[in-house]
């Protein structure tokens, strides 16, 4: 009961912290009663397990580093949230014994429950996945050998539009599960087709995966490795009982690594990711509403295939033109998104009036409790930077400070006023919540008004220059579409611009 209450509070708090959370692939989730391991990338510290456990439609026991359990209050919270302590080599050196923890996780799985593990071992702010630890593979093999039950492995791709920023968008994608199936030979790994679960309880498994891959020459290059695994996906069954434990652990860990990479955005550095994010915006149609799922899919594709063509002269020249366009926007304080919208002075003026009216609507209600919310907002905004040891912890710090300070203040004030004055003050938190929502809406509308006012001023002063920027944008769109047509793999399904003649040209002309 306490777990479910905390989970509900956590989910509501996430939808306050993030303006939008988009979830994809929930049809891939194994139903209650099937042993399941959720594995995800780890870019945003404690927000990552919160995102998975509140959207996976299962109660999940998360493996957490044992150092988090050193403080009594944190330990009690983690225990309530069904976290299991795991010792890490980076904390305790090479002499690490997790046998007790593995046994507990095995027991959880054997009872048809789910556990969650981040195979990178630590959250980080790097531009690609870190090397996977072998814990998931060891737990998986131990579980099926002891219980002879099939085990479902569900990859979870997490993406945050602006990590560390308040009221931005987040995206979580649950991929198709892999099924580690107990067989007379020991085990075998399958991909599981997942539509729908009611028809799959007879286990409609597709494609036995290559369990002898580790016996072949190892490939260092990631792109070659992916192509290599895909080429040898379908093979004959082998005698798994004869495979040494360390080799099969290594093989499954590599297989999970490649599976999760298909759900995440990976690049050599953040500059490349930022550049290709602008390429993605230039590529997608201007007259079509683009979902966050489509944005993430395009980003993954551009980051996957760009390194293969980055050295071509035409690509290098196009990249320089895109960077020049990006620099000119930055100098004016504008964004590419604003180049796709109307910049007529009358339109911008009316937009500004609309935002002002909305601010006036929310302001009286927000003002009621501004003496509570303003100090907390300032404390979170500036205090989180000094309290966060790393960038990947910044969002978690802001989130936890907000949950603890705001809810603590609401509860403390209502209890104090009810004790000293009247019991009806116990309903005060509802007024605080309503006023807090008004504060959020007013802040967002005021931010939009400031951007609209700045764009209006720029358009008044540099109307011809804005027109030239839009012309440059259209030329870059055409150049990007041309390069995509030249280099896109023939077997890939386009997100936009299907086979209709000149559809992309029509989309550009409408912009």
C-alpha positions in Angstrom: 0.0 0.0 0.0 2.8 2.4 0.9 4.7 1.5 -2.2 1.7 2.2 -4.4 1.0 5.5 -2.7 4.7 6.6 -3.2 4.5 5.4 -6.8 1.4 7.5 -7.4 2.9 10.6 -5.8 6.1 10.0 -7.8 4.2 9.9 -11.1 2.2 13.0 -10.4 5.4 14.8 -9.4 7.1 13.8 -12.6 4.2 15.3 -14.6 4.7 18.5 -12.8 8.5 18.6 -13.3 8.2 17.6 -17.0 5.9 19.5 -19.3 5.4 16.4 -21.4 6.2 12.8 -21.0 5.8 10.6 -24.1 5.7 6.8 -23.7 6.1 4.4 -26.5 6.0 0.6 -26.6 3.9 -0.3 -23.6 2.4 -3.1 -25.7 5.8 -4.8 -25.4 5.5 -5.0 -21.6 5.2 -8.6 -20.3 2.1 -9.0 -18.1 2.2 -9.6 -14.3 3.4 -13.0 -13.4 6.2 -13.3 -16.0 9.8 -12.9 -14.6 11.1 -9.7 -16.2 14.2 -7.6 -16.1 13.9 -4.0 -17.2 17.3 -2.6 -18.4 17.7 1.1 -19.4 20.3 3.7 -20.2 21.2 6.0 -17.2 21.5 9.7 -18.2 19.6 11.3 -15.3 20.4 9.7 -12.0 17.3 8.8 -9.8 14.8 10.2 -12.3 15.6 7.2 -14.6 14.2 4.5 -12.2 11.3 6.8 -11.4 10.4 7.1 -15.1 10.5 3.3 -15.6 8.7 2.2 -12.5 5.9 4.7 -13.0 5.3 3.8 -16.7 6.1 0.0 -16.8 2.7 -1.1 -15.4 4.6 -3.4 -13.1 5.9 -3.2 -9.5 9.7 -3.2 -10.0 12.5 -4.0 -7.6 15.4 -1.8 -8.6 19.0 -2.7 -8.0 20.8 0.3 -6.4 24.3 0.9 -5.3 24.7 0.0 -1.6 26.3 3.4 -0.7 22.9 5.0 -1.1 21.7 2.9 1.9 24.3 4.4 4.3 21.9 7.1 5.5 18.9 5.9 7.5 16.2 8.1 5.9 17.4 7.4 2.4 17.7 3.7 3.2 14.2 3.6 4.5 12.8 5.3 1.4 14.7 3.0 -0.9 13.6 -0.1 1.0 10.0 1.1 0.8 10.4 1.5 -3.0 11.7 -2.2 -3.1 15.3 -1.3 -3.9 17.9 -4.0 -3.5 21.5 -3.0 -2.6 24.3 -4.0 -4.9 28.0 -3.6 -4.3 30.1 -2.1 -7.1 33.8 -2.6 -7.8 34.3 1.2 -8.2 33.1 1.6 -4.5 34.6 -1.5 -2.9 37.5 -2.6 -5.2 37.8 -6.0 -6.9 36.8 -8.0 -3.8 33.1 -7.7 -4.2 30.6 -10.4 -3.2 27.0 -9.8 -4.4 25.8 -13.4 -3.9 23.2 -12.4 -1.2 21.9 -9.7 -3.5 21.7 -12.0 -6.5 19.9 -14.6 -4.5 17.3 -12.0 -3.4 16.8 -10.8 -7.0 16.5 -14.4 -8.2 13.8 -15.0 -5.6 12.0 -11.9 -6.8 12.1 -13.1 -10.4 11.2 -16.7 -9.6 8.0 -15.4 -8.0 7.0 -13.8 -11.4 8.0 -10.3 -10.4 10.1 -7.7 -12.2 13.5 -6.1 -11.4 15.2 -3.1 -12.9 18.9 -2.7 -13.5 21.0 0.0 -15.3 23.7 -2.1 -16.9 26.1 0.9 -17.3 26.5 0.8 -13.5 26.4 4.6 -13.0 24.5 7.5 -14.3 26.5 9.9 -16.5 26.3 12.9 -18.9 28.3 11.4 -21.7 27.1 11.4 -25.3 26.9 7.6 -25.6 26.3 4.5 -23.6 29.1 3.5 -21.2 30.5 -0.1 -21.2 28.0 -2.5 -19.8 28.6 -4.4 -16.5 27.9 -8.1 -16.5 25.5 -8.1 -13.6 22.3 -8.6 -15.7 23.7 -11.6 -17.5 24.9 -13.3 -14.3 21.5 -12.8 -12.6 19.7 -14.0 -15.7 21.7 -17.3 -16.1 21.6 -17.9 -12.3 17.8 -17.5 -12.3 17.0 -19.8 -15.2 19.4 -22.5 -14.0 17.8 -22.5 -10.5 14.1 -22.2 -11.5 14.0 -23.5 -15.2 11.7 -20.6 -15.9 11.8 -18.3 -19.0 13.1 -14.8 -18.4 12.0 -11.7 -20.2 14.6 -8.9 -20.8 12.9 -5.6 -21.7 15.2 -2.7 -23.0 14.1 0.8 -22.0 15.4 3.8 -23.9 15.3 7.1 -22.0 15.7 10.6 -23.5 15.4 14.0 -22.0 15.0 17.0 -24.3 17.0 19.3 -22.0 18.5 17.3 -19.1 18.6 19.3 -15.9 15.9 21.8 -17.0 12.5 22.3 -15.5 9.3 21.9 -17.5 10.8 20.3 -20.6 9.9 17.0 -22.4 10.9 13.4 -21.6 10.6 10.3 -23.7 10.7 6.6 -22.7 10.5 3.7 -25.2 10.0 0.1 -24.2 11.6 -2.2 -26.8 10.7 -5.7 -27.9 11.7 -8.1 -25.1 14.3 -10.7 -25.5 13.4 -14.1 -24.0 16.1 -16.2 -22.3 14.4 -19.6 -22.5 15.3 -22.6 -20.5 15.8 -25.6 -22.8 16.9 -29.2 -22.5 20.3 -28.0 -23.7 20.5 -25.3 -21.1 19.2 -22.0 -22.5 18.5 -20.1 -25.7 17.8 -16.5 -26.5 14.9 -15.4 -28.6 13.3 -12.2 -29.8 9.6 -12.0 -28.8 6.9 -10.7 -31.1 4.5 -8.8 -28.9 1.1 -8.2 -30.6 -0.9 -8.9 -28.5 0.0 -10.6 -25.3 -3.4 -12.4 -25.1 -2.4 -14.4 -28.2 1.2 -14.9 -27.1 0.8 -16.8 -23.9 1.7 -19.9 -26.0 5.1 -18.0 -26.5 5.2 -16.9 -30.2 9.0 -16.7 -30.3 10.8 -15.5 -33.4 14.4 -16.0 -34.5 16.8 -17.9 -32.3 19.7 -15.6 -31.7 23.3 -16.4 -32.2 24.5 -18.0 -29.0 27.8 -19.1 -30.6 28.8 -15.6 -31.7 31.5 -15.3 -29.0 33.4 -18.2 -30.6 34.0 -16.1 -33.8 36.6 -13.3 -34.2 35.7 -10.3 -32.1 34.9 -7.1 -33.9 35.9 -3.8 -32.3 34.0 -1.3 -34.5 30.4 -0.8 -33.3 28.9 -0.5 -36.7 30.6 -3.7 -37.9 29.6 -5.4 -34.8 25.9 -4.6 -35.3 26.1 -5.8 -38.9 27.9 -8.9 -37.9 25.3 -9.9 -35.3 22.4 -9.2 -37.7 24.1 -11.4 -40.3 24.3 -14.3 -37.9 21.1 -13.8 -36.0 19.6 -17.1 -37.3 21.7 -20.2 -36.6 21.4 -23.8 -35.5 20.9 -24.6 -31.9 24.1 -25.3 -29.9 24.9 -27.3 -26.8 24.7 -24.5 -24.3 25.7 -26.7 -21.4 29.2 -26.8 -22.8 29.7 -23.0 -23.0 32.0 -21.7 -20.3 30.2 -19.3 -17.9 32.4 -16.3 -18.4 32.0 -16.5 -22.2 28.2 -16.8 -22.1 28.0 -13.9 -19.7 30.1 -11.9 -22.0 28.0 -12.8 -25.0 24.7 -11.9 -23.4 26.1 -8.6 -22.1 27.2 -7.7 -25.6 23.8 -8.7 -27.0 22.0 -6.5 -24.5 24.4 -3.6 -25.2 23.5 -3.7 -28.9 19.8 -4.1 -28.3 19.7 -1.0 -26.0 21.8 1.0 -28.5 18.9 0.8 -31.0 16.7 2.7 -28.5 19.1 5.4 -27.5 21.0 8.3 -29.1 24.8 7.8 -29.2 27.5 9.9 -30.7 31.2 10.6 -30.2 30.6 14.0 -28.5 27.9 16.5 -27.6 28.8 18.9 -30.4 27.9 16.2 -32.9 24.6 15.6 -31.2 23.7 19.3 -31.1 24.7 19.7 -34.8 22.6 16.7 -35.8 19.7 17.9 -33.7 19.6 21.0 -36.0 19.9 18.7 -39.0 16.9 16.8 -37.7 14.8 20.0 -37.3 15.7 21.1 -40.8 14.9 17.7 -42.2 11.4 17.2 -40.7 8.4 18.8 -42.4 7.3 22.3 -41.4 3.6 21.7 -41.9 3.3 18.4 -40.0 3.0 18.0 -36.2 6.0 16.0 -35.2 5.8 13.8 -32.1 8.7 13.4 -29.6 8.9 9.7 -30.7 9.5 10.7 -34.3 12.1 13.3 -33.2 14.0 10.7 -31.2 13.9 8.2 -34.0 15.3 10.7 -36.5 18.0 11.7 -34.0 19.0 8.1 -33.5 19.2 7.5 -37.3 21.3 10.7 -38.0 23.7 9.9 -35.2 24.0 6.3 -36.4 24.7 7.0 -40.1 26.4 10.4 -40.0 29.8 8.9 -39.0 29.8 6.7 -42.2 29.6 9.7 -44.5 31.1 12.5 -42.4 34.3 12.6 -44.4 32.6 13.2 -47.8 33.4 16.6 -49.3 29.7 17.5 -50.0 28.8 16.5 -46.4 31.6 18.6 -44.9 30.6 21.6 -46.9 26.9 21.2 -45.9 28.0 20.9 -42.2 29.9 24.2 -42.5 26.8 26.0 -44.0 24.6 24.6 -41.2 27.0 25.8 -38.5 27.1 29.2 -40.1 23.3 29.4 -40.1 23.3 28.3 -36.5 25.8 30.9 -35.5 23.8 33.7 -37.2 20.6 32.6 -35.3 22.6 32.6 -32.0 23.9 36.2 -32.7 20.3 37.4 -33.0 19.0 35.5 -30.0 16.6 33.4 -32.1 16.0 29.7 -32.6 15.5 27.6 -35.7 12.0 26.8 -34.5 11.1 30.5 -34.8 12.2 30.5 -38.4 9.4 28.1 -39.3 6.7 30.3 -37.8 5.1 33.5 -39.1 7.2 36.5 -38.4 4.6 39.2 -39.6 4.6 42.1 -37.2 0.8 42.0 -36.7 0.9 38.3 -35.9 3.7 38.7 -33.3 1.9 41.7 -31.8 -1.3 39.6 -31.3 0.7 36.7 -29.9 2.2 39.1 -27.3 -1.2 40.4 -26.4 -2.5 36.8 -26.0 0.4 35.9 -23.6 -0.2 39.1 -21.6 -3.9 38.3 -21.2 -3.1 34.7 -20.0 -0.6 36.1 -17.5 -3.2 38.5 -16.2 -5.7 35.6 -15.8 -3.2 33.4 -13.8 -1.5 36.3 -11.8 -4.1 36.8 -9.0 -4.3 33.1 -8.2 -0.5 32.8 -8.3 -0.1 35.9 -6.1 -2.0 34.3 -3.2 0.8 31.9 -2.4 3.8 33.7 -4.0 5.3 34.1 -0.5 5.6 30.3 -0.4 6.5 29.4 -3.9 8.9 32.2 -4.9 11.5 31.5 -2.1 11.4 27.8 -2.8 11.7 28.4 -6.6 14.8 30.6 -6.0 16.3 28.1 -3.6 15.8 25.2 -6.1 17.1 27.2 -9.0 20.3 28.3 -7.5 20.8 25.8 -4.7 20.6 22.7 -6.9 23.9 23.7 -8.7 25.9 23.7 -5.5 24.2 20.5 -4.2 24.7 18.5 -7.4 28.1 16.7 -7.7 27.6 16.0 -11.4 25.5 17.3 -14.4 23.6 14.0 -14.6 22.4 14.6 -11.0 21.2 18.1 -11.5 17.6 17.2 -12.6 17.3 14.7 -9.7 18.5 17.3 -7.2 15.9 19.8 -8.5 13.2 17.2 -8.5 13.8 15.9 -5.0 14.2 19.5 -3.6 10.9 20.4 -5.2 9.0 17.3 -3.9 10.4 17.6 -0.4 10.3 21.4 0.1 7.0 22.1 -1.6 5.1 19.2 -0.1 6.8 19.7 3.3 5.9 23.4 3.3 2.3 22.7 2.3 1.9 20.1 5.1 3.7 22.1 7.8 1.7 25.3 7.2 -1.6 23.5 7.1 -0.9 21.5 10.3 0.4 24.6 12.1 -2.6 26.8 11.2 -5.0 24.0 12.0 -3.4 23.5 15.4 -3.3 27.1 16.4 -6.5 28.4 14.7 -9.0 26.1 13.1 -9.2 22.5 11.7 -10.4 23.8 8.3 -6.9 24.9 7.5 -6.2 21.2 6.9 -7.7 21.8 3.4 -5.1 24.6 2.8 -2.8 22.3 0.7 -5.5 22.1 -2.0 -5.4 25.9 -2.4 -1.6 25.8 -2.5 -1.8 23.2 -5.3 -4.2 25.3 -7.3 -2.1 28.4 -6.8 1.1 26.5 -7.6 -0.4 25.4 -10.9 -1.3 29.0 -11.7 2.3 30.0 -10.9 3.6 27.5 -13.4 1.2 28.6 -16.1 2.0 32.3 -15.5 5.7 31.6 -15.7 5.4 29.8 -18.9 3.2 32.4 -20.5 5.6 35.2 -19.4 8.5 33.3 -20.9 6.6 33.0 -24.2 5.8 36.8 -24.1 9.5 37.7 -23.6 10.4 35.5 -26.7 7.6 37.0 -28.8 8.6 40.5 -27.8 12.2 39.9 -28.8 11.3 38.4 -32.1 9.0 41.3 -32.9 11.8 43.8 -32.1 14.3 41.9 -34.3 11.7 41.7 -37.2 11.2 45.5 -36.9 14.9 46.3 -37.0 16.1 43.5 -39.4 13.1 42.5 -41.5 15.1 41.9 -44.6 17.8 39.9 -42.7 15.1 37.6 -41.3 13.8 37.0 -44.8 17.3 36.1 -46.0 17.7 33.7 -43.0 14.4 31.9 -44.0 15.7 31.6 -47.6 18.9 30.1 -46.3 16.9 27.7 -44.2 14.9 26.5 -47.2 18.2 26.0 -49.2 19.6 23.9 -46.3 16.4 21.8 -46.2 16.7 21.0 -49.8 20.4 20.1 -49.5 19.8 17.9 -46.5 16.9 16.1 -48.3 19.1 15.6 -51.3 21.9 14.0 -49.2 19.4 11.8 -47.4 18.0 10.5 -50.7 21.6 9.7 -51.8 22.8 7.9 -48.6 19.7 6.4 -46.9 19.9 2.6 -46.7 17.4 1.1 -49.1 15.8 -1.2 -46.5 15.0 1.5 -44.0 11.5 2.9 -43.7 11.3 6.6 -43.8 9.8 8.5 -40.9 8.7 11.3 -43.3 8.7 11.8 -47.0 7.5 8.4 -48.2 7.3 7.5 -51.9 5.1 10.3 -53.1 6.7 12.4 -55.8 8.3 15.7 -54.7 6.5 15.5 -51.3 9.5 17.0 -49.5 9.6 19.9 -52.0 6.0 20.7 -51.3 6.6 20.6 -47.6 9.5 23.2 -48.1 7.4 25.4 -50.3 4.7 25.6 -47.7 7.1 26.8 -45.0 
